[in-house]
Amino acid sequence: MFELSVPLALILLPLPIAVWVLLPPFKQPVPALRFPFFAEVASAAGLQPGPASTLLEQSKVQLIVTAVVWVFLVLALSQPQRLGEPIVQTKSKRDIILGVDLSGSMDQVDFEDQSGKNIQRLAGVKQVLDRFIEMRGDDRLSMIVFGSRAYIYVPFTHDTVSVRELLEQTTVGIAGPHTVLGDAIGLAIFSFETSDVQDRLLILLSDGADTGSRMSPINAAEIAAKKNIKIISIGIGDPLGKGEQKLDEVTLKKIAKLSDGAYYHAQGENSLYQIYASIDALLPQKVETSSYRPRIPLAPYFVIGAATLAVAFFAALVCISLTRSRRT
């Protein structure tokens, strides 16, 4: 399909005809000598005298080439465009932030894998999170890691491959040995300020109690609720532990309740897989689709065509002239 963005330029097409009809040929008087024996000189030279005023005539081929070049230039000026095939874009209506606890307690070897063997907590979380990220489809993901400080590890992106690779590079303790749960929620609230979708989800994975946050987890959850941010908290570890090793289920449950989310306790890979399946059922993915047809400009092709035709015709005239000059 073609489209002329400036159709008024087509008015220029009959301009050469109007000039040909309305404007007379250019005439210029030149000085001349008159002598009575002109006919004898012309006869002796073998020349056929012409009229006193002559017009340079153009061949039919030259007229055709000139007309075609003019049409090509006018069409280029009209900026024709070809509409490409429709391109459908799918945009997720949900942004997800993964908050991953990298405190020292995540080094504990008490997380059951699918075979029932105990492995490192972080290693087990990585395996399950990797598959969860892979299945996100059109969701936009971000990742926050926290320990003694909270950091935006991955900004919002649709590139799930990069998110999975960066997740694999995380290690216990790179953000410090402690657990600033409240600051992690606060950083997530700040990150969501750039989001223009309605469904905002924070999945918070932690195995300890908050220690040293500048903002308490409860206050952070209240602010998140006002910002329409839903928090799903996942506890990993032993609720009967001691000190910083103890899983603070009370706080995690309250965080989820305040933000209209949910709390889950994961004891191993199998339970964590089930939790993520429950999250998908609880919050089905919503997408919006839009389509557009790309506009491909055709003006350069007409300009190239006009230039090629003009150069080829000029080259042909030069060749013909050289051939005639050699014969004479």
N, C-alpha and C positions, 0 to 999 in steps of 0.2 A: 504494500500500500504506500502511495506517495502523498505528500502534503506540501503545498506551496505556502510558506510562511509569509511571503510578501507578494501576493498575486498582482498588485498594482504594477510591478515591474514588467509584466507581460504587455502592458500598453506600449512599450518601446519596440515591440516586434515590427509593426508596420512603418516605423520611422524612416528607414532607408527609402521605401516606396514613396512616402510623402515628400521627402527631399528630392527625389528623382523627378516627381511630377511638378512640384511647385517651384523649384529653383531652376533657372535656365543654365545651360552650360557656360562655363567661364570663357570669355573671349578677351584677347589682349592684342591690340594693334601693334605691329612691328614695322620698322622702316623697310622699304623695298626700292629696288631700282627697276626702272622701266626702259627697255631698249627694244627697237623694232625687229631685231633678228632673233628673238627668244625662241621662236618655233624652230628655226634652223639649228640652233645650239642643242635644243632638246632632242631633235631628230638625230643629229650627229652623235649625241651621247647615248642614244637608244633609250631614253627615258620617256615616260608617259606623264605629262603635266597633270596636276590635280587642281582642285578648286583653291581659290585664294585663302579660304578659311577651312581648316580641317579639324576634326575631333578625333581624339584617340579612342579607338574602339576596343572593347573588351570581348574576349572569347566567352562562349557559353560556359565552358568549364570554370573560368575565372569567376563568372557571375554566380555559379552554383556554389563554389567553394566559399566565396565571400558571404553568401546568404547563410550557408550552414554555420560558418564561424560566428556570424552575428546572432543566429538563433541560440547557439551554445552559450555565448556570453550573456545574453538576456536571461536564459534559463538559470545560469549560475547566479546572476544578480537577484533572481527571485527566490534564492535559497531553498531549493527543493529538499525535502527530507523523506526518507523511507522509514516507515514504522516497522520495527522488528517484531518478533514473536513475543507474546505476553510473558512477562517474568513474574512469577508468583513468589512473594516473600512471606515467610511465616515468622511472626514475632511473639515471643512468650509474654504472657501477662503476669509473670511471677518472677521475682528476684529472690535468690537464696544465698544466704551467707552461712558458711560452715565455720563454726567456732571450735577449734581443736586445742585441747589442753596439752601442752608439751612440758608440763612441770616434771620435777624429778620422780614423782610417784608413778608416772606413766611407764617407768622402767621396770615395774613389778612384773614378775612372771607368774601370773595367776589368771590369765585370760584363756578360756578354753577355745581351741579351734574346732573345726567340724569333726575331727577324729577324736575329740575328747582330750587332746594333749594340751598342757598348759604352755602358753607362749607369752611373750612380752605384750603388755597392754597396747602399746602404740602400734606394734606390728600387726596385731589382730584388727585394730581400728583401721589401719591403712588398707588391709585386704578388703574389708567390707565397704569402706568409703570409696575405694577405687571403683568397685562395681556400681555403687550408687551414683557416682559422678558420671560414669559411662552411660547410664540409662537416663540421664537428665534430658536428653533430646534438645528441645528449644529453650529450656530454662537458662537464665543468665546467672552465672555462679561467681561467688567471691569467697575468699578464705581468710579468716583471721586466726592467727596462732597466739597463744598467750601462756605466760609463765609468771615471772616477776613483773613483766610488762606485756602489753597487748600490742600486736603489730598487724597491719594489713599485709598479709603474705601474698595474696593474689587479688588484684582489683577485679571488678565485675567484667566478665567476659563470657562469650559463647564457645570459646576454644577449650573444650573439655579435655582434649589431649594434653595441652599444656598444664591444666590444673592437675591432672593425674600425675604427670611427671614431677611437678613441684611438690605434690603431696609425698611422693616416694622419697624425696630428698630431705624431708623433715627428720629431725632427730630429737631425742629427749634432752631437755635442758638448754636448747638453743635460745629460748626466750627467758631463761632464768629458772631457778628451782622452785619458786613459789607459785601460787594460783591467784591471779587477780581476776576473778570471775566478773565482778561488777564493772571493771574497766573494759573488759572484753565486750560486754553488752553495750556500754557507752560508746565504744569505737564502732560497733555495728550500727548503732543509731546514727552516728555521724556519717557512716558510709552510705546509709540508705537515703541521705539527703539528696544524693544525685540520682535517685531512682524516681521514675515518673509512672510506675505501675502501681496498681492498688494492692496486689498480693505481695507482701514482704514477709519473708520467712527466715528466721534465725534458728539453725539447728546447733545446739550447744552441747558439746561432748566434754565432760569433766569427770575427774576421779577423786577430787579432793574438796576441801572447804576453802572458802574465800579467805585470803590472807594478804592484807595490805592494799586493798583497792582504794583509790581516792573517792570512788562513788560506790555506795553499797549496792549489792545485787538487787535488793528489793526496790530501792529508789530507781535504779536503772530500768527494771522491768516495768515500773509504773509509767516512766517516760516513754518506754517502747510502746506500751498499750495506747497512749495518747497519740503516738505517731502511726498507729495502725500497723504495728510490727508484731507479728505472731512469733512466739518463742516456743520451740520444742526442745526440752532439756533431756539429755540422755546421761544417766549416771553410770559410770564404769568404776568398779572397785567394791570395796567391802564397807557397808554401812556401819559395821561394828569395829572398824579399825580405830586407831588412836592418833591424836594430833592431826597433823596435816594429811596423814594417810587416810583419815576417815572420810568416807563419802557423806557429804551433807545433803541427804535426801530432802530434808525439811525445806531448805532454801531452794533447791532445784524444783521441788513441787510447787512452791509458792510463786517462783518466777514464771512457771508455765501457766499457773492459774490466773495470775494477774494480767497476762498478755493473751488470754484466751487460747492458750496452746495446750500442750500435753506433756506429761513426764513419763519416761520409760527407764527401766533399770536393765542394763545389758550385762550379763554374766559371761557371755562368750559370743563366738561368731554367729552361731545359729540364732540366738536371741536377737542379735543386732540386725541380722538379715530380716527377721520378722518385724522388727521395729520399723525399718525402712519401708517394708511392704505396707505396714499400717499407716505410715506417713503418706504414701501415695494414695491410699484409699481415703484417708482423712482429708487430704488436700489435692484433689485431682487437678491435673495440669490444664490450664486455660491458655489458649493461643488465639491470636487474631491474624488474619491473612489479608494481604493487600497485593495488588498486581499493577504493573505498569508496562508500557510498551516503549522500549528505547527508540530514540529518534536518531537516525543515522544521516548526517548531512551528505548531499550528493553534489553540491556546488563544485568541490575540487575536481570531480570526474569530468564535469562539463568544461571547466577551465583547461584541464589537461587535454581534453579532446580538441578544443578549439586551437590550442597552441600547437598540438601535434599536426593537425590538418593544415594549419597555416605554414608551418615549417616545411612539411612535406611538399606542399604545392610550390613554395618558393624554391626549394631544392630542385624540383622538377623543371622549373623555368630556367634556372641557372644551367642545368645539364643540357637542356634544349639549346640555349644560347651558345654554349661552348661547342656543341656539336655542329651548329650552323657556321660558327666562326672558323672551325677547322676545315669545313668543306670549301669555304670561300678562300 
